[in-house]
Amino acid sequence: MTPARLRPLGQPRGGSAARRHFGVDAESVTVAAPAAPARRGEVTAETVRRAAERYGVRF
């Protein structure tokens, strides 16, 4: 059980903002997935930029 003063990130009130802030929401994870291959040169940085633009993720 979680103490009352702590709120898990899945909490309906404010949870989505917290997930976005920490970069663990679905959109941020979708953009982060090709970032490591881009750093290794396996996909272009343009792929990551387009994903960020499409899903509204700023980094």
Secondary structure, 3 states (H helix, E strand, C coil): CCCCCCCCCCCCCCHHHHHHHHCCCHHHHHHHCCHHHHHCCCCCHHHHHHHHHHHCCCC
